[in-house]
Amino acid sequence: MSQDAFYWQGLPELRAALRALPRQLAGDATAYIRAAAHGTGATVGAHYPVGPRRKGKPGGTLKSRVKVTEEVSAFGAIATVRSTAPHASLFEYGTGARSYRGWNRGRMPAGRTMARAAIPRRRAMYQQLIALVRRAGFEVTGTP
């Protein structure tokens, strides 16, 4: 053996482990992201009010139209929680003073149900993802 040579035992195994690392991290991260999104959706649906029946239709449009959509790839996942009810933004953000044909309808205060449910779950998800990356041996700096 010459002194200029360098031999590494187990290099193929190390290469295989490094190639598998993103898939392993993505799989675990996907589970955290899905859990946070579906938990947020369930919380929002549970806190939305059920309105009265109108024109023969049952109430509960806000509650029934909370949807969770997911996009999963080899490198992770994106999950979105939204309400597809036509009046969801009015409930979430509120309105100013309203009138219709001269009748005062008042203002509607903001419900902020989505934000109250999403923010704590998102923080918890970030902490889980940071812990996952640290367990994989990487250093994480800064705060989300």
C-alpha positions as a Markdown table, in Angstrom:
| # | Residue | x | y | z |
|---|---|---|---|---|
| 1 | Met | 0.0 | 0.0 | 0.0 |
| 2 | Ser | 1.4 | 3.4 | -0.9 |
| 3 | Gln | 1.1 | 6.3 | 1.5 |
| 4 | Asp | -0.9 | 8.3 | -1.1 |
| 5 | Ala | -3.7 | 5.8 | -1.3 |
| 6 | Phe | -6.9 | 6.2 | 0.8 |
| 7 | Tyr | -9.2 | 3.2 | 1.4 |
| 8 | Trp | -12.7 | 3.5 | 2.8 |
| 9 | Gln | -14.4 | 0.4 | 4.0 |
| 10 | Gly | -18.2 | 0.4 | 3.6 |
| 11 | Leu | -18.4 | 3.2 | 1.0 |
| 12 | Pro | -21.1 | 1.6 | -1.0 |
| 13 | Glu | -23.2 | 1.2 | 2.1 |
| 14 | Leu | -22.6 | 4.9 | 3.0 |
| 15 | Arg | -23.6 | 6.0 | -0.5 |
| 16 | Ala | -26.8 | 4.0 | -0.4 |
| 17 | Ala | -27.7 | 5.4 | 3.1 |
| 18 | Leu | -27.1 | 9.0 | 1.8 |
| 19 | Arg | -29.3 | 8.4 | -1.2 |
| 20 | Ala | -32.1 | 7.0 | 0.9 |
| 21 | Leu | -31.9 | 9.8 | 3.4 |
| 22 | Pro | -34.2 | 12.3 | 1.5 |
| 23 | Arg | -36.8 | 9.6 | 1.0 |
| 24 | Gln | -36.8 | 8.7 | 4.6 |
| 25 | Leu | -37.0 | 12.3 | 5.7 |
| 26 | Ala | -39.7 | 13.1 | 3.2 |
| 27 | Gly | -41.8 | 10.1 | 4.4 |
| 28 | Asp | -41.7 | 11.2 | 8.0 |
| 29 | Ala | -42.2 | 14.8 | 7.2 |
| 30 | Thr | -45.2 | 13.9 | 5.1 |
| 31 | Ala | -46.8 | 12.2 | 8.1 |
| 32 | Tyr | -46.3 | 15.3 | 10.3 |
| 33 | Ile | -47.7 | 17.6 | 7.6 |
| 34 | Arg | -50.8 | 15.5 | 7.0 |
| 35 | Ala | -51.5 | 15.2 | 10.7 |
| 36 | Ala | -51.2 | 19.0 | 11.2 |
| 37 | Ala | -53.5 | 19.7 | 8.2 |
| 38 | His | -56.2 | 17.2 | 9.1 |
| 39 | Gly | -56.1 | 18.2 | 12.7 |
| 40 | Thr | -56.5 | 21.8 | 11.7 |
| 41 | Gly | -59.4 | 20.9 | 9.4 |
| 42 | Ala | -61.2 | 18.9 | 12.1 |
| 43 | Thr | -60.7 | 21.8 | 14.6 |
| 44 | Val | -62.1 | 24.4 | 12.2 |
| 45 | Gly | -65.0 | 22.2 | 11.3 |
| 46 | Ala | -65.8 | 21.6 | 15.0 |
| 47 | His | -65.8 | 25.3 | 15.7 |
| 48 | Tyr | -67.8 | 26.6 | 12.8 |
| 49 | Pro | -71.4 | 27.4 | 13.6 |
| 50 | Val | -74.3 | 25.6 | 12.1 |
| 51 | Gly | -76.7 | 28.3 | 10.7 |
| 52 | Pro | -80.4 | 28.0 | 10.4 |
| 53 | Arg | -82.2 | 26.2 | 7.6 |
| 54 | Arg | -82.9 | 28.5 | 4.7 |
| 55 | Lys | -85.0 | 28.0 | 1.6 |
| 56 | Gly | -85.4 | 24.3 | 2.4 |
| 57 | Lys | -81.6 | 23.8 | 2.7 |
| 58 | Pro | -80.0 | 22.5 | 5.8 |
| 59 | Gly | -77.6 | 24.8 | 7.7 |
| 60 | Gly | -73.9 | 23.9 | 8.3 |
| 61 | Thr | -72.5 | 25.0 | 5.0 |
| 62 | Leu | -69.4 | 26.4 | 6.7 |
| 63 | Lys | -68.8 | 23.2 | 8.6 |
| 64 | Ser | -69.4 | 20.9 | 5.7 |
| 65 | Arg | -67.2 | 22.7 | 3.3 |
| 66 | Val | -63.9 | 22.6 | 5.2 |
| 67 | Lys | -61.5 | 20.7 | 2.8 |
| 68 | Val | -57.9 | 19.5 | 3.2 |
| 69 | Thr | -56.0 | 19.0 | -0.1 |
| 70 | Glu | -52.6 | 17.4 | -0.3 |
| 71 | Glu | -49.8 | 17.3 | -2.8 |
| 72 | Val | -47.2 | 14.6 | -2.1 |
| 73 | Ser | -43.9 | 14.2 | -4.0 |
| 74 | Ala | -40.7 | 12.3 | -3.5 |
| 75 | Phe | -39.3 | 15.2 | -1.5 |
| 76 | Gly | -42.2 | 16.1 | 0.8 |
| 77 | Ala | -45.7 | 17.3 | 1.0 |
| 78 | Ile | -47.9 | 20.4 | 0.8 |
| 79 | Ala | -51.3 | 20.4 | 2.6 |
| 80 | Thr | -53.8 | 23.2 | 2.4 |
| 81 | Val | -56.9 | 23.7 | 4.6 |
| 82 | Arg | -59.6 | 25.9 | 3.3 |
| 83 | Ser | -63.3 | 26.4 | 3.4 |
| 84 | Thr | -65.1 | 26.4 | 0.0 |
| 85 | Ala | -68.2 | 27.9 | 1.5 |
| 86 | Pro | -69.1 | 31.1 | -0.4 |
| 87 | His | -69.4 | 33.1 | 2.8 |
| 88 | Ala | -66.3 | 31.7 | 4.6 |
| 89 | Ser | -64.3 | 34.9 | 4.1 |
| 90 | Leu | -67.2 | 37.0 | 5.5 |
| 91 | Phe | -67.2 | 34.8 | 8.6 |
| 92 | Glu | -63.4 | 34.7 | 9.0 |
| 93 | Tyr | -62.6 | 38.3 | 8.4 |
| 94 | Gly | -65.9 | 40.0 | 9.3 |
| 95 | Thr | -67.6 | 42.9 | 7.6 |
| 96 | Gly | -68.1 | 46.6 | 8.1 |
| 97 | Ala | -71.5 | 48.1 | 8.7 |
| 98 | Arg | -73.9 | 46.8 | 6.0 |
| 99 | Ser | -77.3 | 47.9 | 4.7 |
| 100 | Tyr | -79.7 | 46.5 | 2.2 |
| 101 | Arg | -82.4 | 48.6 | 0.6 |
| 102 | Gly | -82.2 | 51.0 | 3.4 |
| 103 | Trp | -82.3 | 48.4 | 6.2 |
| 104 | Asn | -79.3 | 48.4 | 8.5 |
| 105 | Arg | -77.8 | 44.9 | 8.7 |
| 106 | Gly | -75.0 | 45.8 | 11.1 |
| 107 | Arg | -71.5 | 44.6 | 11.0 |
| 108 | Met | -70.3 | 41.1 | 11.4 |
| 109 | Pro | -67.3 | 40.6 | 13.7 |
| 110 | Ala | -64.4 | 38.5 | 12.5 |
| 111 | Gly | -64.5 | 34.8 | 13.5 |
| 112 | Arg | -60.8 | 34.1 | 13.0 |
| 113 | Thr | -61.6 | 30.4 | 13.4 |
| 114 | Met | -59.1 | 29.2 | 10.8 |
| 115 | Ala | -56.2 | 31.3 | 12.2 |
| 116 | Arg | -56.8 | 30.2 | 15.7 |
| 117 | Ala | -56.8 | 26.6 | 14.7 |
| 118 | Ala | -53.9 | 26.7 | 12.2 |
| 119 | Ile | -51.3 | 28.8 | 14.0 |
| 120 | Pro | -50.6 | 26.5 | 17.0 |
| 121 | Arg | -50.7 | 23.4 | 14.8 |
| 122 | Arg | -48.3 | 24.9 | 12.4 |
| 123 | Arg | -45.9 | 25.8 | 15.2 |
| 124 | Ala | -46.1 | 22.3 | 16.5 |
| 125 | Met | -45.5 | 20.9 | 13.0 |
| 126 | Tyr | -42.4 | 23.1 | 12.6 |
| 127 | Gln | -41.0 | 21.8 | 15.9 |
| 128 | Gln | -41.6 | 18.2 | 14.7 |
| 129 | Leu | -39.9 | 18.9 | 11.4 |
| 130 | Ile | -36.9 | 20.6 | 13.1 |
| 131 | Ala | -36.5 | 17.6 | 15.5 |
| 132 | Leu | -36.7 | 15.2 | 12.5 |
| 133 | Val | -33.9 | 17.0 | 10.6 |
| 134 | Arg | -31.8 | 17.1 | 13.8 |
| 135 | Arg | -32.3 | 13.4 | 14.4 |
| 136 | Ala | -30.9 | 12.9 | 10.8 |
| 137 | Gly | -27.7 | 14.5 | 12.0 |
| 138 | Phe | -28.1 | 18.0 | 10.6 |
| 139 | Glu | -27.8 | 21.3 | 12.4 |
| 140 | Val | -30.8 | 23.6 | 12.4 |
| 141 | Thr | -30.3 | 27.3 | 13.2 |
| 142 | Gly | -32.8 | 30.1 | 13.4 |
| 143 | Thr | -36.4 | 29.9 | 14.3 |
| 144 | Pro | -39.5 | 29.4 | 12.1 |
